[in-house]
Amino acid sequence: MFKKTVAAIALAVLAVIAVPTAANAAGYVPVGNIAVSGTPAPGAVVEVAFTAGSFTPGESVSFTLTGENAAGATLAAFKAVVNSQSLVKSATDTGAVALDVTLPTDASGTYTVTATGLTSGTVGTASLTVASADAAAGAGAGSVSSNSGLAATGYDAPMLAIWAASGALLLGIALMVSLTVVRRQRANA
């Protein structure tokens, strides 16, 4: 009986620890591997580059541009319509790939370039924010940002607190099991 209980507890602990790793299986390009050069402005050319190691060497990478008035934008030499067309380029032998985005002459708002490795499934995104014509006249520039493609959600607890709580839970379970075993042994004696 005791061996079955220990085995059941061991399987439960293994399931709690092993199952969450599946959520980390998807590959995302780290923010540090995304470089955006050029100033996002109406009619401007902006290069979005994913550095070495971002994708599998030689794999095909699909680029999609989304944003307001994106129908007038050009990906390298390819016209793109919002959410309907994309451009596929091959990564280099080091897994790097770059894309020149020519923004439309009436560009405004935020444009998102999403790169997806067709073999690895790795996803990287870069956001290009173009100031409106009125704001551009006053400020003179747009802004560039890169992100990992994942929103920061959930509770940001320190890992030490999580491990301490897990350890306390396991100790409580072990105490309950040992008290139950001792009580049954005393009852049978």
N, CA, C and O of each residue as an XYZ file, in Angstrom:
756
protein
N       0.822     -1.192      0.000
C       0.000      0.000      0.000
C       0.867      1.257      0.000
O       0.591      2.208     -0.731
N       1.900      1.254      0.812
C       2.771      2.408      0.927
C       3.504      2.663     -0.389
O       3.675      3.813     -0.795
N       3.939      1.585     -1.056
C       4.645      1.737     -2.324
C       3.744      2.341     -3.396
O       4.197      3.152     -4.203
N       2.478      1.952     -3.409
C       1.530      2.505     -4.375
C       1.293      3.988     -4.116
O       1.189      4.784     -5.049
N       1.211      4.347     -2.849
C       0.998      5.748     -2.496
C       2.190      6.597     -2.918
O       2.023      7.676     -3.486
N       3.384      6.108     -2.640
C       4.597      6.837     -3.025
C       4.675      6.952     -4.545
O       5.040      8.006     -5.065
N       4.338      5.888     -5.258
C       4.365      5.924     -6.719
C       3.355      6.924     -7.261
O       3.647      7.650     -8.212
N       2.159      6.968     -6.658
C       1.137      7.908     -7.106
C       1.585      9.354     -6.866
O       1.379     10.225     -7.710
N       2.194      9.592     -5.712
C       2.681     10.939     -5.402
C       3.801     11.322     -6.357
O       3.849     12.460     -6.825
N       4.699     10.394     -6.651
C       5.797     10.668     -7.571
C       5.268     11.009     -8.966
O       5.775     11.926     -9.613
N       4.263     10.284     -9.427
C       3.668     10.581    -10.735
C       2.982     11.939    -10.741
O       3.061     12.673    -11.726
N       2.303     12.276     -9.638
C       1.638     13.573     -9.556
C       2.654     14.711     -9.597
O       2.445     15.709    -10.287
N       3.757     14.561     -8.856
C       4.797     15.583     -8.851
C       5.420     15.698    -10.238
O       5.658     16.806    -10.720
N       5.683     14.581    -10.874
C       6.251     14.590    -12.218
C       5.314     15.286    -13.209
O       5.769     16.046    -14.064
N       4.022     15.031    -13.096
C       3.057     15.668    -13.997
C       3.017     17.179    -13.784
O       2.921     17.942    -14.746
N       3.089     17.608    -12.531
C       3.055     19.041    -12.240
C       4.285     19.745    -12.788
O       4.197     20.877    -13.262
N       5.422     19.082    -12.725
C       6.665     19.701    -13.185
C       6.834     19.571    -14.689
O       7.308     20.513    -15.324
N       6.472     18.459    -15.279
C       6.747     18.188    -16.690
C       5.734     18.816    -17.644
O       6.119     19.238    -18.735
N       4.476     18.894    -17.281
C       3.443     19.357    -18.196
C       3.626     20.822    -18.609
O       3.431     21.124    -19.786
N       3.989     21.751    -17.714
C       4.134     23.145    -18.152
C       5.226     23.369    -19.196
O       5.220     24.410    -19.853
N       6.154     22.446    -19.373
C       7.198     22.660    -20.375
C       6.637     22.673    -21.786
O       7.274     23.218    -22.688
N       5.469     22.094    -22.006
C       4.868     22.114    -23.338
C       4.529     23.537    -23.767
O       4.543     23.842    -24.959
N       4.228     24.404    -22.820
C       3.918     25.793    -23.158
C       5.137     26.530    -23.688
O       4.996     27.532    -24.388
N       6.314     26.057    -23.370
C       7.535     26.708    -23.825
C       8.060     26.109    -25.124
O       9.156     26.462    -25.560
N       7.310     25.220    -25.748
C       7.785     24.520    -26.932
C       7.853     25.418    -28.166
O       8.702     25.208    -29.033
N       6.972     26.415    -28.258
C       6.960     27.288    -29.433
C       8.196     28.169    -29.432
O       8.610     28.665    -28.384
N       8.790     28.366    -30.611
C       9.989     29.180    -30.701
C       9.654     30.622    -31.040
O       8.849     30.896    -31.929
N      10.271     31.521    -30.330
C      10.098     32.939    -30.602
C      11.470     33.575    -30.722
O      12.399     33.213    -30.001
N      11.589     34.515    -31.630
C      12.855     35.212    -31.826
C      13.037     36.181    -30.661
O      12.152     36.997    -30.404
N      14.166     36.110    -29.951
C      14.402     37.046    -28.847
C      14.454     38.490    -29.348
O      14.859     38.756    -30.479
N      14.041     39.404    -28.493
C      14.005     40.821    -28.861
C      15.382     41.303    -29.313
O      15.481     42.123    -30.226
N      16.443     40.800    -28.682
C      17.794     41.219    -29.034
C      18.226     40.788    -30.431
O      19.204     41.318    -30.958
N      17.524     39.844    -31.037
C      17.870     39.376    -32.381
C      17.152     40.150    -33.486
O      17.342     39.860    -34.667
N      16.332     41.130    -33.112
C      15.571     41.896    -34.098
C      16.137     43.305    -34.160
O      16.210     44.004    -33.149
N      16.538     43.713    -35.358
C      17.078     45.061    -35.543
C      16.259     45.776    -36.607
O      16.023     45.247    -37.694
N      15.833     46.984    -36.273
C      15.078     47.807    -37.214
C      15.910     49.047    -37.491
O      16.256     49.789    -36.572
N      16.234     49.272    -38.775
C      17.031     50.453    -39.126
C      16.251     51.321    -40.093
O      15.571     50.832    -40.995
N      16.364     52.602    -39.884
C      15.613     53.563    -40.669
C      14.523     54.176    -39.804
O      14.142     53.614    -38.777
N      14.031     55.322    -40.222
C      12.976     56.008    -39.483
C      11.642     55.749    -40.157
O      11.473     56.065    -41.335
N      10.686     55.177    -39.425
C       9.363     54.945    -40.022
C       8.668     56.272    -40.310
O       8.273     56.992    -39.393
N       8.530     56.575    -41.559
C       7.870     57.799    -42.000
C       7.149     57.483    -43.312
O       7.519     56.532    -44.000
N       6.141     58.254    -43.665
C       5.443     57.993    -44.924
C       6.409     57.954    -46.109
O       7.189     58.884    -46.315
N       6.349     56.876    -46.880
C       7.192     56.707    -48.059
C       8.616     56.257    -47.764
O       9.389     56.054    -48.701
N       8.989     56.096    -46.511
C      10.367     55.732    -46.156
C      10.596     54.231    -46.279
O       9.662     53.431    -46.222
N      11.877     53.869    -46.449
C      12.272     52.458    -46.484
C      12.874     52.126    -45.123
O      13.790     52.803    -44.656
N      12.349     51.077    -44.491
C      12.818     50.630    -43.182
C      13.252     49.181    -43.326
O      12.518     48.363    -43.880
N      14.452     48.856    -42.826
C      14.928     47.469    -42.878
C      14.642     46.789    -41.552
O      14.978     47.309    -40.488
N      14.019     45.624    -41.624
C      13.782     44.788    -40.448
C      14.679     43.568    -40.618
O      14.505     42.785    -41.552
N      15.644     43.414    -39.704
C      16.620     42.324    -39.807
C      16.524     41.416    -38.596
O      16.411     41.880    -37.461
N      16.571     40.128    -38.848
C      16.612     39.109    -37.809
C      18.017     38.515    -37.864
O      18.402     37.929    -38.876
N      18.781     38.661    -36.790
C      20.195     38.299    -36.791
C      20.402     36.785    -36.808
O      19.453     36.006    -36.721
N      21.678     36.393    -36.922
C      22.056     34.981    -36.998
C      21.477     34.203    -35.822
O      21.493     34.677    -34.686
N      20.969     33.015    -36.098
C      20.402     32.154    -35.078
C      18.921     32.370    -34.849
O      18.316     31.655    -34.050
N      18.321     33.334    -35.526
C      16.897     33.602    -35.350
C      16.036     32.495    -35.950
O      14.993     32.142    -35.399
N      16.478     31.951    -37.079
C      15.734     30.904    -37.769
C      16.675     29.749    -38.093
O      17.890     29.872    -37.935
N      16.123     28.639    -38.540
C      16.924     27.495    -38.949
C      17.693     27.883    -40.215
O      17.111     28.479    -41.121
N      18.989     27.556    -40.296
C      19.767     27.922    -41.480
C      19.114     27.431    -42.784
O      18.768     26.257    -42.915
N      18.955     28.350    -43.736
C      18.432     28.016    -45.048
C      16.927     27.830    -45.132
O      16.415     27.574    -46.222
N      16.195     27.946    -44.026
C      14.748     27.716    -44.097
C      14.031     28.893    -44.744
O      14.539     30.014    -44.753
N      12.849     28.629    -45.284
C      12.022     29.683    -45.859
C      11.324     30.417    -44.726
O      10.796     29.798    -43.802
N      11.326     31.750    -44.807
C      10.713     32.588    -43.785
C       9.632     33.420    -44.448
O       9.890     34.125    -45.423
N       8.420     33.336    -43.916
C       7.288     34.076    -44.455
C       7.140     35.393    -43.698
O       7.090     35.402    -42.468
N       7.070     36.508    -44.431
C       6.891     37.826    -43.839
C       5.483     38.315    -44.139
O       4.994     38.167    -45.259
N       4.834     38.896    -43.142
C       3.519     39.490    -43.325
C       3.534     40.879    -42.718
O       4.019     41.068    -41.602
N       3.011     41.841    -43.438
C       2.910     43.208    -42.948
C       1.449     43.516    -42.690
O       0.600     43.305    -43.556
N       1.159     44.016    -41.501
C      -0.202     44.442    -41.178
C      -0.150     45.867    -40.672
O       0.829     46.286    -40.055
N      -1.203     46.600    -40.934
C      -1.291     47.977    -40.472
C      -2.239     48.768    -41.339
O      -2.692     48.301    -42.384
N      -2.533     49.977    -40.889
C      -3.443     50.851    -41.617
C      -2.809     51.283    -42.934
O      -1.647     51.690    -42.965
N      -3.553     51.197    -43.992
C      -3.084     51.565    -45.337
C      -1.907     50.710    -45.805
O      -1.100     51.173    -46.611
N      -1.793     49.486    -45.322
C      -0.668     48.634    -45.697
C      -0.729     48.200    -47.160
O       0.250     47.673    -47.688
N      -1.861     48.414    -47.815
C      -1.973     48.041    -49.226
C      -0.988     48.829    -50.079
O      -0.593     48.380    -51.155
N      -0.596     49.996    -49.601
C       0.350     50.808    -50.345
C       1.797     50.526    -49.984
O       2.700     51.151    -50.539
N       2.038     49.600    -49.069
C       3.409     49.292    -48.647
C       4.026     48.268    -49.584
O       3.324     47.537    -50.283
N       5.339     48.231    -49.584
C       6.069     47.265    -50.394
C       7.008     46.481    -49.498
O       7.757     47.062    -48.713
N       6.968     45.165    -49.615
C       7.911     44.292    -48.920
C       8.971     43.917    -49.931
O       8.691     43.180    -50.877
N      10.183     44.412    -49.747
C      11.272     44.241    -50.706
C      10.773     44.799    -52.046
O      10.715     46.019    -52.201
N      10.416     43.966    -53.001
C       9.885     44.467    -54.276
C       8.505     43.881    -54.530
O       8.125     43.668    -55.681
N       7.766     43.624    -53.486
C       6.516     42.897    -53.588
C       5.416     43.696    -52.902
O       5.521     43.958    -51.704
N       4.363     44.093    -53.616
C       3.265     44.840    -53.009
C       2.483     43.924    -52.077
O       2.243     42.760    -52.399
N       2.082     44.455    -50.914
C       1.360     43.640    -49.930
C       0.056     44.310    -49.537
O      -0.008     45.527    -49.363
N      -0.966     43.507    -49.402
C      -2.257     43.971    -48.937
C      -2.430     43.441    -47.514
O      -1.973     42.342    -47.201
N      -3.081     44.208    -46.666
C      -3.225     43.821    -45.262
C      -3.806     42.416    -45.143
O      -4.849     42.111    -45.721
N      -3.115     41.566    -44.382
C      -3.543     40.216    -44.035
C      -3.868     39.308    -45.213
O      -4.482     38.262    -45.006
N      -3.488     39.657    -46.431
C      -3.850     38.778    -47.532
C      -2.652     38.271    -48.329
O      -2.751     37.251    -49.011
N      -1.524     38.970    -48.250
C      -0.363     38.533    -48.997
C       0.863     38.569    -48.106
O       0.935     39.326    -47.137
N       1.801     37.750    -48.453
C       3.056     37.761    -47.698
C       4.205     37.493    -48.664
O       3.998     37.139    -49.825
N       5.393     37.667    -48.163
C       6.601     37.445    -48.947
C       7.399     36.347    -48.272
O       7.529     36.339    -47.048
N       7.934     35.424    -49.048
C       8.746     34.346    -48.494
C      10.184     34.538    -48.970
O      10.449     34.656    -50.166
N      11.108     34.568    -48.005
C      12.535     34.683    -48.299
C      13.246     33.540    -47.599
O      12.716     32.965    -46.648
N      14.434     33.210    -48.060
C      15.227     32.154    -47.429
C      16.215     32.762    -46.445
O      16.844     33.784    -46.719
N      16.338     32.107    -45.289
C      17.324     32.542    -44.296
C      18.718     32.166    -44.797
O      18.865     31.256    -45.613
N      19.726     32.862    -44.312
C      21.101     32.572    -44.693
C      21.578     31.295    -44.010
O      20.826     30.660    -43.271
N      22.825     30.927    -44.260
C      23.396     29.731    -43.638
C      23.532     29.881    -42.128
O      23.723     28.888    -41.425
N      23.436     31.111    -41.619
C      23.515     31.334    -40.170
C      22.144     31.512    -39.545
O      22.046     31.671    -38.329
N      21.079     31.489    -40.345
C      19.726     31.654    -39.829
C      19.267     33.103    -39.783
O      18.238     33.403    -39.177
N      20.013     34.006    -40.414
C      19.642     35.424    -40.450
C      18.805     35.712    -41.693
O      18.920     35.025    -42.708
N      17.970     36.729    -41.598
C      17.171     37.154    -42.747
C      16.793     38.619    -42.524
O      16.600     39.052    -41.388
N      16.692     39.373    -43.613
C      16.346     40.792    -43.522
C      15.303     41.123    -44.577
O      15.200     40.453    -45.605
N      14.536     42.165    -44.305
C      13.468     42.578    -45.207
C      13.425     44.097    -45.258
O      13.447     44.765    -44.224
N      13.364     44.644    -46.484
C      13.182     46.083    -46.655
C      11.694     46.356    -46.811
O      11.040     45.782    -47.682
N      11.161     47.231    -45.968
C       9.744     47.606    -46.009
C       9.657     49.054    -46.453
O      10.166     49.945    -45.773
N       9.011     49.297    -47.595
C       8.751     50.656    -48.051
C       7.335     51.009    -47.614
O       6.362     50.444    -48.113
N       7.233     51.943    -46.684
C       5.926     52.322    -46.153
C       5.155     53.137    -47.184
O       5.764     53.822    -48.005
N       3.823     53.074    -47.155
C       3.032     53.841    -48.127
C       3.187     55.348    -47.888
O       3.565     55.778    -46.798
N       2.896     56.129    -48.907
C       3.047     57.584    -48.796
C       2.037     58.188    -47.830
O       2.253     59.288    -47.320
N       0.939     57.486    -47.573
C      -0.057     57.972    -46.616
C      -0.005     57.160    -45.314
O      -1.021     57.008    -44.636
N       1.168     56.645    -44.971
C       1.327     55.788    -43.791
C       1.040     56.562    -42.511
O       1.416     57.725    -42.368
N       0.367     55.891    -41.589
C       0.130     56.439    -40.252
C      -0.201     55.290    -39.319
O      -0.757     54.277    -39.744
N       0.135     55.443    -38.070
C      -0.178     54.405    -37.096
C       0.935     53.388    -36.963
O       2.095     53.671    -37.265
N       0.572     52.207    -36.509
C       1.545     51.153    -36.242
C       1.436     50.046    -37.284
O       0.342     49.598    -37.628
N       2.584     49.620    -37.773
C       2.681     48.507    -38.715
C       3.434     47.384    -38.020
O       4.405     47.632    -37.305
N       2.995     46.168    -38.225
C       3.650     45.012    -37.611
C       4.177     44.105    -38.706
O       3.434     43.679    -39.590
N       5.478     43.813    -38.636
C       6.102     42.860    -39.544
C       6.251     41.562    -38.758
O       6.918     41.530    -37.724
N       5.633     40.500    -39.248
C       5.714     39.195    -38.595
C       6.479     38.252    -39.499
O       6.124     38.066    -40.663
N       7.536     37.655    -38.955
C       8.335     36.675    -39.696
C       8.107     35.316    -39.070
O       8.248     35.155    -37.857
N       7.753     34.328    -39.894
C       7.493     32.976    -39.407
C       8.342     31.988    -40.183
O       8.256     31.919    -41.409
N       9.166     31.219    -39.474
C       9.959     30.174    -40.109
C       9.040     29.041    -40.531
O       8.341     28.469    -39.695
N       9.030     28.711    -41.811
C       8.096     27.705    -42.317
C       8.493     26.289    -41.916
O       7.651     25.393    -41.957
N       9.749     26.056    -41.530
C      10.190     24.740    -41.078
C      10.157     24.650    -39.562
O       9.602     23.702    -39.008
N      10.749     25.632    -38.886
C      10.876     25.595    -37.429
C       9.644     26.105    -36.706
O       9.418     25.744    -35.551
N       8.841     26.937    -37.358
C       7.689     27.531    -36.699
C       8.063     28.709    -35.811
O       7.210     29.250    -35.107
N       9.330     29.110    -35.838
C       9.790     30.230    -35.029
C       9.143     31.518    -35.520
O       9.059     31.759    -36.725
N       8.682     32.351    -34.576
C       7.977     33.585    -34.914
C       8.708     34.773    -34.317
O       9.120     34.745    -33.158
N       8.867     35.820    -35.124
C       9.443     37.069    -34.651
C       8.619     38.229    -35.173
O       8.146     38.194    -36.308
N       8.443     39.257    -34.355
C       7.678     40.419    -34.794
C       8.443     41.704    -34.517
O       9.216     41.796    -33.564
N       8.216     42.671    -35.353
C       8.767     44.010    -35.163
C       7.651     45.006    -35.439
O       6.901     44.853    -36.403
N       7.542     46.014    -34.606
C       6.519     47.047    -34.784
C       7.168     48.332    -35.273
O       8.201     48.763    -34.760
N       6.548     48.926    -36.262
C       7.002     50.202    -36.808
C       5.896     51.216    -36.562
O       4.787     51.043    -37.068
N       6.166     52.261    -35.804
C       5.156     53.269    -35.509
C       5.473     54.537    -36.287
O       6.531     55.144    -36.122
N       4.530     54.919    -37.136
C       4.681     56.107    -37.974
C       3.841     57.216    -37.358
O       2.647     57.048    -37.108
N       4.484     58.345    -37.119
C       3.749     59.493    -36.593
C       2.833     60.031    -37.682
O       3.166     59.969    -38.866
N       1.683     60.556    -37.288
C       0.770     61.128    -38.272
C       1.429     62.344    -38.918
O       2.419     62.861    -38.401
N       0.894     62.794    -40.028
C       1.491     63.920    -40.750
C       1.556     65.163    -39.872
O       2.532     65.910    -39.935
N       0.521     65.399    -39.047
C       0.519     66.567    -38.158
C       1.590     66.430    -37.083
O       2.315     67.385    -36.802
N       1.693     65.242    -36.479
C       2.677     65.027    -35.421
C       4.086     64.983    -36.000
O       5.037     65.423    -35.353
N       4.228     64.454    -37.216
C       5.546     64.366    -37.833
C       6.095     65.761    -38.128
O       7.304     65.980    -38.053
N       5.216     66.701    -38.461
C       5.675     68.059    -38.733
C       6.240     68.686    -37.465
O       7.193     69.462    -37.525
N       5.652     68.350    -36.310
C       6.135     68.912    -35.053
C       7.313     68.137    -34.490
O       8.287     68.744    -34.044
N       7.249     66.820    -34.500
C       8.285     66.001    -33.863
C       9.352     65.576    -34.855
O      10.530     65.509    -34.504
N       8.953     65.286    -36.102
C       9.923     64.947    -37.122
C      10.345     63.500    -37.176
O      11.241     63.177    -37.956
N       9.759     62.604    -36.399
C      10.216     61.215    -36.452
C       9.138     60.270    -35.975
O       8.232     60.646    -35.231
N       9.260     59.042    -36.421
C       8.435     57.966    -35.913
C       9.228     57.202    -34.882
O      10.350     57.587    -34.553
N       8.671     56.138    -34.371
C       9.410     55.343    -33.395
C       9.487     53.908    -33.856
O       8.656     53.442    -34.636
N      10.477     53.225    -33.371
C      10.715     51.848    -33.743
C      10.738     51.020    -32.475
O      11.370     51.404    -31.491
N      10.057     49.893    -32.491
C      10.136     48.991    -31.346
C      10.089     47.563    -31.836
O       9.516     47.272    -32.886
N      10.686     46.686    -31.081
C      10.647     45.261    -31.383
C      10.090     44.558    -30.166
O      10.324     44.976    -29.032
N       9.351     43.489    -30.404
C       8.887     42.701    -29.270
C       8.939     41.239    -29.625
O       9.145     40.874    -30.783
N       8.751     40.404    -28.624
C       8.883     38.970    -28.838
C       7.621     38.342    -29.383
O       7.621     37.151    -29.694
N       6.542     39.101    -29.509
C       5.319     38.536    -30.037
C       4.418     37.958    -28.972
O       3.313     37.513    -29.284
N       4.852     37.948    -27.721
C       4.029     37.436    -26.645
C       3.698     38.557    -25.687
O       4.569     39.336    -25.302
N       2.449     38.636    -25.306
C       2.054     39.624    -24.322
C       2.503     39.172    -22.942
O       2.537     37.975    -22.656
N       2.846     40.122    -22.092
C       3.201     39.792    -20.713
C       1.912     39.680    -19.917
O       1.293     40.690    -19.585
N       1.510     38.464    -19.615
C       0.277     38.244    -18.873
C       0.560     37.374    -17.667
O       1.605     36.730    -17.576
N      -0.376     37.365    -16.751
C      -0.242     36.483    -15.592
C       0.360     37.205    -14.406
O       0.486     38.429    -14.393
N       0.725     36.427    -13.423
C       1.239     36.935    -12.166
C       2.749     36.824    -12.164
O       3.284     35.740    -12.398
N       3.446     37.912    -11.909
C       4.904     37.913    -11.889
C       5.408     37.714    -10.463
O       5.854     38.662     -9.817
N       5.336     36.490     -9.984
C       5.828     36.183     -8.642
C       7.293     35.777     -8.733
O       7.712     35.198     -9.735
N       8.078     36.074     -7.699
C       9.467     35.626     -7.704
C       9.526     34.100     -7.705
O       8.725     33.439     -7.044
N      10.469     33.556     -8.445
C      10.589     32.098     -8.537
C      10.858     31.468     -7.172
O      10.410     30.350     -6.916
N      11.574     32.159     -6.296
C      11.843     31.626     -4.964
C      10.538     31.396     -4.211
O      10.386     30.382     -3.530
N       9.593     32.332     -4.329
C       8.307     32.181     -3.651
C       7.525     30.999     -4.216
O       6.889     30.258     -3.466
N       7.570     30.822     -5.514
C       6.861     29.702     -6.138
C       7.457     28.370     -5.687
O       6.724     27.445     -5.338
N       8.791     28.274     -5.695
C       9.432     27.030     -5.263
C       9.203     26.779     -3.776
O       9.019     25.633     -3.366
N       9.211     27.830     -2.965
C       8.959     27.661     -1.528
C       7.538     27.162     -1.289
O       7.323     26.279     -0.459
N       6.573     27.718     -2.007
C       5.187     27.271     -1.866
C       5.031     25.827     -2.334
O       4.312     25.047     -1.710
N       5.695     25.470     -3.425
C       5.632     24.084     -3.910
C       6.251     23.129     -2.903
O       5.714     22.050     -2.656
N       7.375     23.519     -2.322
C       8.022     22.686     -1.312
C       7.155     22.516     -0.083
O       7.061     21.418      0.466
N       6.510     23.609      0.360
C       5.618     23.520      1.515
C       4.435     22.606      1.217
O       4.010     21.840      2.082
N       3.907     22.681      0.017
C       2.806     21.800     -0.376
C       3.240     20.337     -0.349
O       2.522     19.482      0.170
N       4.405     20.053     -0.902
C       4.909     18.676     -0.903
C       5.175     18.177      0.512
O       4.880     17.023      0.823
N       5.728     19.026      1.373
C       5.951     18.633      2.767
C       4.636     18.349      3.472
O       4.546     17.411      4.265
N       3.614     19.152      3.191
C       2.293     18.915      3.774
C       1.706     17.593      3.324
O       1.117     16.865      4.123
N       1.864     17.281      2.053
C       1.365     15.994      1.534
C       2.118     14.845      2.180
O       1.516     13.853      2.589
N       3.441     14.978      2.274
C       4.238     13.918      2.916
C       3.847     13.739      4.372
O       3.798     12.607      4.853
N       3.568     14.815      5.085
C       3.142     14.726      6.484
C       1.814     14.006      6.598
O       1.642     13.158      7.474
N       0.877     14.329      5.729
C      -0.440     13.675      5.763
C      -0.312     12.183      5.463
O      -0.968     11.363      6.104
N       0.522     11.832      4.499
C       0.705     10.420      4.156
C       1.335      9.674      5.318
O       0.882      8.584      5.667
N       2.375     10.241      5.926
C       3.045      9.551      7.030
C       2.134      9.449      8.247
O       2.164      8.427      8.932
N       1.327     10.464      8.544
C       0.389     10.378      9.665
C      -0.673      9.307      9.418
O      -1.067      8.588     10.336
N      -1.126      9.211      8.182
C      -2.107      8.177      7.844
C      -1.506      6.786      8.004
O      -2.169      5.891      8.528
N      -0.283      6.587      7.570
C       0.388      5.286      7.692
C       0.578      4.930      9.167
O       0.321      3.793      9.564
N       1.022      5.882      9.974
C       1.236      5.618     11.410
C      -0.097      5.298     12.087
O      -0.167      4.371     12.895
N      -1.155      6.049     11.772
C      -2.459      5.791     12.380
C      -2.963      4.393     12.021
O      -3.507      3.696     12.878
N      -2.789      3.981     10.775
C      -3.244      2.630     10.371
C      -2.422      1.539     11.034
O      -2.956      0.493     11.404
N      -1.125      1.777     11.187
C      -0.279      0.775     11.842
C      -0.684      0.616     13.305
O      -0.714     -0.508     13.808
N      -0.996      1.704     13.996
C      -1.427      1.654     15.399
C      -2.772      0.976     15.530
O      -3.015      0.246     16.491
N      -3.665      1.217     14.550
C      -4.989      0.597     14.596
C      -4.895     -0.905     14.372
O      -5.684     -1.660     14.940
N      -3.944     -1.353     13.552
C      -3.794     -2.782     13.264
C      -2.991     -3.511     14.337
O      -3.023     -4.740     14.376
N      -2.288     -2.818     15.191
C      -1.443     -3.471     16.196
C      -2.190     -3.880     17.423
O      -1.599     -4.439     18.347
